[in-house]
């Protein structure tokens, strides 16, 4: 029997609508029921294309025995972290404070008043490798809830106190100055991986906003080293397995240093931000590989991630047919069956194919005989012994890729999360408009404008309020700082390209709404949620960049941009107040605030 999630619009929640777990969506009904039943809440937060979310669901949430334990001990709540980033951030903050780490799926035991009691990420069904399984954990928590209630609630109070202290807006500091960008660049370059590009050890995330900062900083300051570091990272990522060499677009991150073995999900925000990074790299260096990559990302998004009405979908899964990466992997025999032995030999040299396979399962460390396509060693794999000029070899490889892509299109595709998010659409609009300008390509502006119209027609209110998500004819009324910040970024890029004053006027309307409902009037920063949205115990702000830039940093960029366009001093004043609001943590670690730095040097 379907549970309470059957009427939801979120693809992630609908994936769990047939679980034997009696799931509730996030809402007051679930917590009121927890109070009536005197039960704690079991909250699970994830997203539709999350591999380990699928693993936990198949192991535990689809298991009748584990479901019975959960239903007996808890009121169970499922959260789509992409639909409710405020809920996820609140409990993820608790997880980081309590465990020192985080990730998805996020597992939380909460009191009926929403205060966190216990946090973890993926939990197995049965205890193993020092990790307590749900079969053992659930009865233990049930017993503690009934026998040691006062201790549990006292611990919850301490956790909340720590979270309130952690999330307390910092005291305003000095005005931000462009000189901070020198420190940020120095910090990033000190962590630069000279062999494989990127920053720090594995796992490696693309972090395109850092690369955009280094490119712009190097150009403005006349320094080659930041440009070289960013450009080399972009070259190696393009060559690595993190890039889809047949269908284009980037996977979410690499599990190793050399960008070879990815987690295979594809996120819209990565495509947008990486398109911006490759476009800027082309604008600064003129290297064709950067322009080609940006164009290919756009090809992928317009082909596979665009709704017929004009919005952009959220993500594609890592898994298909129950296995991660299956859609993207090839055996040598499969390649030979498509290309024939001669072209398969050339393709194998160019794309790193190994008879025993180069794909290694993350958990078992076992080689499966399958290959991730990559060109990390392409120079050494195309020896002069082939006796063919390089341009002719590349022509053969292009034809081979087309054949393999056609065959791959007949495979079972990964699941696509087709909800349309305002904030991520704003990023893609910004990327398309910028690409239209840099490549003098009006065709890229057409989908940008269609997406603007899609969002404005379906998700924008007359007073400047935005909805966060559209799917299946329904808007999600909740909205977040990133919706306004990222859509305004897209609108301003559209105005820069097309000169239509409607784009600038809409950006000003959104900023006006932000100022009225999101701004901390005392400090000058902006909250994640508006003053009308209060179903999470703690109203929070963000200033650190994570996988995407912090909303506050993009608001700073937008304020300065609108000021330059209009000359109105109120925008410059708001920008200075915003910079002062986060001056203390930004000054302490400038490199963790790359988009703030980019705004300062623009």
DRENLO-582695 format. One line per 3 residues: number of its first residue (from 1); their letters; for each residue x, y, z of C-alpha. Coordinates in steps of 0.001 Angstrom, whole numbers. Layout:
N
NUM = A = X:Y:Z | ...
***
This chain:
602
1 = XXX = 0:0:0 | 1343:3462:-816 | 2142:5657:2174
4 = XXX = 1547:9376:2724 | 4156:10359:136 | 1972:9238:-2769
7 = XXX = 450:12720:-3185 | 3773:14573:-3192 | 5387:16085:-6297
10 = XXX = 9034:15508:-5353 | 10537:12629:-7399 | 12615:11702:-4343
13 = XXX = 9600:11424:-2068 | 7705:9515:-4745 | 10577:7007:-4911
16 = XXX = 9612:6097:-1319 | 5837:6219:-1701 | 5571:2422:-1860
19 = XXX = 7911:1725:1082 | 6389:-199:3993 | 7732:2646:6172
22 = XXX = 4840:4940:7142 | 6538:8041:5781 | 5181:11544:6310
25 = XXX = 6306:14552:4274 | 7853:17408:6239 | 5061:19403:7855
28 = XXX = 3278:20235:11077 | 1006:17209:10773 | 3910:14826:11298
31 = XXX = 5215:16608:14394 | 1737:17052:15870 | 1295:13303:15494
34 = XXX = 4646:12715:17209 | 3407:14771:20162 | 97:12861:20325
37 = XXX = 1796:9474:20066 | 4686:10489:22375 | 7224:9273:19845
40 = XXX = 10460:10764:18537 | 10790:11490:14820 | 12952:9495:12426
43 = XXX = 13897:11967:9687 | 15687:10944:6490 | 16922:13624:4090
46 = XXX = 18311:12952:629 | 17707:13540:-3062 | 16459:11564:-6037
49 = XXX = 19825:10959:-7731 | 21823:10059:-4589 | 23505:6639:-4866
52 = XXX = 23820:5961:-1131 | 20231:7106:-594 | 19223:4320:-2976
55 = XXX = 21416:1814:-1139 | 19839:2614:2236 | 16354:2549:730
58 = XXX = 16835:-876:-852 | 18512:-2347:2234 | 16256:-948:4923
61 = XXX = 13272:1165:3887 | 11980:-1527:1522 | 12505:-4249:4141
64 = XXX = 9255:-5107:5998 | 11072:-6026:9226 | 13045:-2762:9444
67 = XXX = 9943:-818:8406 | 7961:-2409:11232 | 10645:-1405:13744
70 = XXX = 10665:2168:12418 | 6868:2463:12424 | 6651:1141:15959
73 = XXX = 9308:3410:17475 | 8985:6651:15473 | 6965:9000:13373
76 = XXX = 8915:8805:10111 | 9549:11871:7933 | 11122:12018:4464
79 = XXX = 12722:15252:3195 | 13894:16117:-304 | 16943:18230:497
82 = XXX = 16663:20005:-2859 | 13074:21059:-2170 | 13718:22012:1459
85 = XXX = 17355:23103:1771 | 16502:24948:5007 | 15365:21750:6731
88 = XXX = 18412:19909:5453 | 20823:22669:6507 | 19358:22780:10014
91 = XXX = 19843:19066:10609 | 23103:18876:8665 | 24500:21572:10949
94 = XXX = 23522:19401:13902 | 25166:16400:12239 | 28439:18232:11705
97 = XXX = 28463:19477:15301 | 27627:16056:16722 | 29712:13796:14459
100 = XXX = 32272:16037:12732 | 30981:15018:9303 | 27961:14981:7058
103 = XXX = 26518:13746:3799 | 23519:12041:2298 | 21409:10240:3148
106 = XXX = 21183:12276:6332 | 19643:10303:9210 | 18214:12168:12198
109 = XXX = 16334:11243:15349 | 14468:14358:16511 | 12220:15211:19427
112 = XXX = 8564:15988:18612 | 9483:19701:18878 | 12028:19164:16015
115 = XXX = 15173:19430:18159 | 17831:16916:16990 | 18734:14052:19362
118 = XXX = 20912:11817:17176 | 22432:12240:13715 | 24247:10044:11205
121 = XXX = 24513:9587:7451 | 24119:6188:5755 | 23317:3421:8211
124 = XXX = 23318:-258:7186 | 20483:-2610:8044 | 22752:-4788:10203
127 = XXX = 25740:-3684:12275 | 29061:-4144:10505 | 32520:-2614:10246
130 = XXX = 32017:-737:13517 | 28850:958:12237 | 25650:281:14168
133 = XXX = 22846:-1001:11965 | 19198:-15:12134 | 18161:-3442:13431
136 = XXX = 20174:-2775:16608 | 19846:1001:16751 | 16066:1329:16624
139 = XXX = 15238:-794:19714 | 18035:936:21638 | 16699:4426:20862
142 = XXX = 13166:3336:21696 | 14313:2052:25079 | 16353:5198:25840
145 = XXX = 13422:7464:24844 | 11190:5809:27431 | 13678:5102:30233
148 = XXX = 16013:8127:30078 | 13779:10847:28686 | 15103:13640:30873
151 = XXX = 18699:12937:29823 | 17701:12841:26170 | 15867:16164:26301
154 = XXX = 18689:17779:28274 | 21089:16659:25535 | 18732:18106:22923
157 = XXX = 18808:21437:24745 | 22610:21422:24728 | 22655:20620:21011
160 = XXX = 20291:23485:20255 | 22353:25873:22349 | 25474:24849:20417
163 = XXX = 23659:25274:17099 | 22357:28709:18038 | 25889:29732:18954
166 = XXX = 27269:28244:15727 | 24681:30047:13598 | 24757:33370:15444
169 = XXX = 25534:36027:12807 | 29065:37346:13349 | 29533:40883:14602
172 = XXX = 29929:43257:11643 | 33551:44039:10797 | 35491:46338:8529
175 = XXX = 34458:46910:4938 | 35726:44257:2539 | 38614:45379:344
178 = XXX = 39935:43995:-2957 | 43231:43204:-1211 | 41526:40189:388
181 = XXX = 41551:38637:-3069 | 45367:38438:-2885 | 45105:36317:263
184 = XXX = 42382:34134:-1238 | 44439:33439:-4352 | 47528:32683:-2273
187 = XXX = 45604:30244:-63 | 44086:28428:-3031 | 47394:28148:-4876
190 = XXX = 49073:26770:-1742 | 46613:23842:-1866 | 46811:23381:-5627
193 = XXX = 47557:19826:-6796 | 50481:20349:-9161 | 50085:16906:-10739
196 = XXX = 46352:16579:-11254 | 44920:20051:-10727 | 42219:20996:-8288
199 = XXX = 42673:21612:-4602 | 43492:19115:-1896 | 43214:15327:-1783
202 = XXX = 40437:12992:-2885 | 37505:13123:-3165 | 37661:16060:-5555
205 = XXX = 34743:18307:-6398 | 34959:20629:-9417 | 34391:23828:-7350
208 = XXX = 34058:25963:-10495 | 33454:29176:-8524 | 37030:28884:-7250
211 = XXX = 38309:28462:-10787 | 36263:31433:-11988 | 37787:33535:-9211
214 = XXX = 41361:32539:-10113 | 40747:33263:-13798 | 39265:36697:-13149
217 = XXX = 41825:37511:-10460 | 44743:36559:-12704 | 43405:38668:-15556
220 = XXX = 42721:41697:-13378 | 46045:41554:-11567 | 48064:40586:-14626
223 = XXX = 49302:37368:-12977 | 49783:34184:-14980 | 49993:31660:-12144
226 = XXX = 46305:31805:-11071 | 45189:31563:-14698 | 47526:28640:-15323
229 = XXX = 46294:26753:-12238 | 42638:27217:-13153 | 43204:26429:-16823
232 = XXX = 45191:23270:-16100 | 42499:22059:-13699 | 39865:22614:-16381
235 = XXX = 41984:20751:-18964 | 42507:17745:-16694 | 38865:17599:-15614
238 = XXX = 37854:17629:-19273 | 40241:14727:-19925 | 39150:12751:-16868
241 = XXX = 36384:10244:-16262 | 34404:12943:-14471 | 33540:14203:-17979
244 = XXX = 31115:12287:-20179 | 33106:11977:-23398 | 30200:10574:-25411
247 = XXX = 27147:12522:-24258 | 28920:15513:-22673 | 28342:17153:-19303
250 = XXX = 30100:16531:-15987 | 29472:14012:-13257 | 29198:15281:-9702
253 = XXX = 32666:14611:-8304 | 35689:12331:-8494 | 36476:9774:-5808
256 = XXX = 40206:9952:-6629 | 42892:12602:-7139 | 43132:12308:-10914
259 = XXX = 39477:12896:-11798 | 39162:9335:-13158 | 36505:7543:-11082
262 = XXX = 33399:9676:-10578 | 30156:9370:-8754 | 28100:9322:-11913
265 = XXX = 25114:11539:-11086 | 24860:14710:-13177 | 23564:17851:-11467
268 = XXX = 22228:20921:-13260 | 24175:23275:-10978 | 27458:21608:-11957
271 = XXX = 26672:22001:-15656 | 25803:25678:-15174 | 28802:26629:-13058
274 = XXX = 31267:24610:-15125 | 29861:26119:-18310 | 30568:29530:-16790
277 = XXX = 34098:28465:-15824 | 34977:27063:-19261 | 33428:30099:-20943
280 = XXX = 35568:32432:-18822 | 38659:30320:-19505 | 38022:30655:-23238
283 = XXX = 37424:34399:-22934 | 40739:34847:-21119 | 43026:32313:-22856
286 = XXX = 41391:31828:-26252 | 42090:28081:-26043 | 39616:26199:-28203
289 = XXX = 39340:23244:-25802 | 37636:25521:-23272 | 35178:26897:-25794
292 = XXX = 34452:23405:-27079 | 33761:22108:-23584 | 31388:24952:-22741
295 = XXX = 29497:24346:-25970 | 29290:20622:-25292 | 27894:21207:-21803
298 = XXX = 25198:23375:-23378 | 24500:20653:-25954 | 23967:18138:-23145
301 = XXX = 21684:20413:-21129 | 19543:21409:-24098 | 19299:17811:-25310
304 = XXX = 18700:15919:-22051 | 17866:18384:-19280 | 15377:20820:-20820
307 = XXX = 11621:20695:-20351 | 9576:21303:-23520 | 8104:24397:-21863
310 = XXX = 11572:25889:-21273 | 12708:25122:-17725 | 15742:22989:-16888
313 = XXX = 15535:19690:-15006 | 17420:19061:-11786 | 19615:15985:-12236
316 = XXX = 20274:12560:-13698 | 20944:9552:-11479 | 24212:7704:-11042
319 = XXX = 22423:4335:-11153 | 20621:2393:-13845 | 19439:-1202:-13754
322 = XXX = 20420:-1255:-10080 | 24114:-499:-10639 | 26072:2715:-10353
325 = XXX = 27563:3946:-13612 | 26194:1083:-15720 | 24935:3471:-18411
328 = XXX = 28415:4979:-18886 | 30751:1947:-18654 | 32142:-206:-21476
331 = XXX = 34013:-3485:-21819 | 36653:-3807:-24509 | 34499:-6424:-26262
334 = XXX = 31523:-4062:-26375 | 33694:-1379:-27968 | 35006:-3867:-30548
337 = XXX = 31491:-5030:-31395 | 30521:-1459:-32288 | 33709:-129:-33892
340 = XXX = 35499:-3192:-35231 | 38960:-4217:-34095 | 41007:-1520:-35878
343 = XXX = 39020:1486:-34711 | 38493:-118:-31300 | 42269:-403:-30892
346 = XXX = 42714:3281:-31679 | 39811:4226:-29415 | 41228:2086:-26604
349 = XXX = 44588:3821:-26851 | 42972:7247:-26787 | 40407:6616:-24051
352 = XXX = 42357:4506:-21580 | 40609:1164:-22088 | 42038:-1835:-20241
355 = XXX = 41194:-5474:-20907 | 40529:-6076:-17205 | 38721:-2739:-16941
358 = XXX = 39703:466:-15133 | 36449:813:-13169 | 36835:-159:-9531
361 = XXX = 33828:-618:-7246 | 34049:1885:-4409 | 33023:-497:-1618
364 = XXX = 34710:-3763:-2672 | 37725:-2370:-4547 | 36978:-4982:-7224
367 = XXX = 37582:-4446:-10933 | 34469:-5309:-12903 | 35992:-5597:-16379
370 = XXX = 34295:-2341:-17388 | 35943:901:-18415 | 35422:4588:-17742
373 = XXX = 36277:6576:-20848 | 39020:9126:-20206 | 41898:10872:-21950
376 = XXX = 44189:11458:-18989 | 47030:9667:-20769 | 45971:10418:-24340
379 = XXX = 49312:11890:-25385 | 51191:8690:-24548 | 48372:6497:-25880
382 = XXX = 48507:7948:-29402 | 52091:7152:-30440 | 53524:8182:-33778
385 = XXX = 53540:4475:-34655 | 49969:4943:-35843 | 51514:6803:-38759
388 = XXX = 48538:9141:-39123 | 48440:12916:-38600 | 46783:13858:-35324
391 = XXX = 43895:15715:-36937 | 42965:12612:-38925 | 43176:10471:-35804
394 = XXX = 40866:12887:-34008 | 38449:12685:-36914 | 38347:8882:-36587
397 = XXX = 37818:9224:-32852 | 34944:11683:-33374 | 33191:9219:-35687
400 = XXX = 33792:6441:-33169 | 32257:8528:-30389 | 29163:9158:-32512
403 = XXX = 28718:5410:-33087 | 29172:4583:-29410 | 26804:7363:-28361
406 = XXX = 24123:5994:-30685 | 24509:2543:-29126 | 24522:3959:-25603
409 = XXX = 21263:5791:-26278 | 19596:2369:-26609 | 20631:1394:-23083
412 = XXX = 18370:1804:-20065 | 18861:5440:-19069 | 19484:6604:-15512
415 = XXX = 16488:8111:-13745 | 16018:11815:-14388 | 14768:14135:-11645
418 = XXX = 12492:16364:-13692 | 11527:18926:-11089 | 12484:22485:-12023
421 = XXX = 14237:24502:-9311 | 14263:28292:-9472 | 17779:28692:-8075
424 = XXX = 19498:26125:-10294 | 17609:27430:-13319 | 18967:30881:-12469
427 = XXX = 22506:29492:-12658 | 21862:27883:-16046 | 20297:31082:-17366
430 = XXX = 23410:32984:-16239 | 25657:30464:-18017 | 23714:30535:-21280
433 = XXX = 23545:34322:-21415 | 27273:34608:-20706 | 28050:31993:-23363
436 = XXX = 25890:33878:-25855 | 27987:36981:-25231 | 31438:35373:-25256
439 = XXX = 30823:33125:-28270 | 28708:35725:-30137 | 26064:33018:-30351
442 = XXX = 22484:34322:-30212 | 21195:30735:-30274 | 22368:30308:-26671
445 = XXX = 20296:33269:-25535 | 17058:31758:-26841 | 16853:28972:-24199
448 = XXX = 17997:31426:-21529 | 15075:33713:-22308 | 12635:30796:-22493
451 = XXX = 13759:29663:-19038 | 13303:33177:-17655 | 9773:33227:-19056
454 = XXX = 9085:29763:-17629 | 10127:30795:-14117 | 8443:34189:-14258
457 = XXX = 5150:32820:-15580 | 4890:29881:-13159 | 6898:30703:-10064
460 = XXX = 6961:34493:-9660 | 4292:36457:-7800 | 3271:40000:-8591
463 = XXX = 5094:41384:-5540 | 8454:39786:-6354 | 7936:36609:-4313
466 = XXX = 9233:33419:-5911 | 8317:29778:-5570 | 11171:27314:-5298
469 = XXX = 10044:24323:-7353 | 7767:23521:-10270 | 6694:20009:-11136
472 = XXX = 3630:18395:-12601 | 1697:21647:-12763 | 2377:22668:-9159
475 = XXX = 4602:25340:-7608 | 6182:24880:-4187 | 5427:28089:-2317
478 = XXX = 8473:27885:-40 | 11382:29990:-1288 | 14996:30569:-380
481 = XXX = 17749:33139:-696 | 19398:31261:-3576 | 16208:31466:-5655
484 = XXX = 16390:35271:-5667 | 20184:35551:-5814 | 20788:33076:-8639
487 = XXX = 17804:34106:-10754 | 18914:37743:-10454 | 22398:36708:-11611
490 = XXX = 20795:35142:-14665 | 18612:38188:-15300 | 21574:40562:-15091
493 = XXX = 23593:38419:-17515 | 20601:38476:-19875 | 20463:42262:-19600
496 = XXX = 24188:42522:-20314 | 23737:40459:-23466 | 20413:41715:-24827
499 = XXX = 20036:45188:-23318 | 16333:44606:-22683 | 15426:46752:-19632
502 = XXX = 12836:44169:-18572 | 15635:41927:-17274 | 17144:44686:-15158
505 = XXX = 13734:45701:-13815 | 12986:42132:-12755 | 16339:41861:-10986
508 = XXX = 15525:45048:-9095 | 12103:43677:-8121 | 13709:40525:-6733
511 = XXX = 16289:42539:-4815 | 13533:44687:-3339 | 11762:41561:-2097
514 = XXX = 15014:40243:-626 | 15566:43493:1232 | 12038:43452:2620
517 = XXX = 11834:39813:3717 | 15303:38219:3923 | 17655:40925:5190
520 = XXX = 18942:41065:8726 | 18294:44767:9259 | 20624:44951:12233
523 = XXX = 23643:43165:10705 | 23164:43584:6956 | 23328:39951:5823
526 = XXX = 20535:37867:4318 | 18855:34822:5847 | 18334:31577:3972
529 = XXX = 14552:31901:4435 | 12065:34805:4384 | 10453:36209:7498
532 = XXX = 7162:34530:6542 | 8619:30990:6558 | 9194:29734:10098
535 = XXX = 8655:25957:10272 | 12347:25252:11034 | 13524:25895:14619
538 = XXX = 16477:28098:13650 | 16637:30823:11002 | 20066:30545:9418
541 = XXX = 22490:32445:7207 | 25193:31158:4846 | 28425:32780:3762
544 = XXX = 30814:29877:3028 | 30898:28490:-506 | 30042:24812:-755
547 = XXX = 29241:22886:-3961 | 27558:26081:-5125 | 28407:29652:-4122
550 = XXX = 26843:31043:-960 | 23661:32978:-1699 | 24972:36010:190
553 = XXX = 28040:36177:-2041 | 25902:36214:-5185 | 23666:38901:-3666
556 = XXX = 26815:41009:-3144 | 27742:40485:-6780 | 24242:41455:-7888
559 = XXX = 24102:44578:-5718 | 27402:45844:-7088 | 26328:45013:-10636
562 = XXX = 23006:46859:-10326 | 24831:49819:-8771 | 27203:49984:-11766
565 = XXX = 24245:49816:-14155 | 22035:52373:-12397 | 24380:54539:-10350
568 = XXX = 21920:54375:-7437 | 23740:54643:-4131 | 21330:52458:-2161
571 = XXX = 22727:49364:-3886 | 26311:50307:-3038 | 25301:50969:577
574 = XXX = 23539:47588:836 | 26594:45896:-690 | 28905:47506:1868
577 = XXX = 26618:46483:4740 | 26475:42923:3403 | 30260:42763:3170
580 = XXX = 30643:44096:6703 | 28130:41534:8005 | 30454:38652:7086
583 = XXX = 33750:40499:7174 | 35118:38587:10172 | 34812:35026:8767
586 = XXX = 35700:36176:5247 | 38862:37875:6469 | 39771:34778:8494
589 = XXX = 39550:32408:5489 | 39217:34357:2225 | 39655:31248:32
592 = XXX = 36471:29718:1488 | 34571:32697:45 | 35611:32602:-3611
595 = XXX = 32424:34197:-4941 | 32721:37065:-2437 | 36247:37575:-3787
598 = XXX = 35012:37517:-7385 | 32416:40173:-6552 | 35108:42393:-4987
601 = XX = 37380:42350:-8038 | 34675:42510:-10736
***
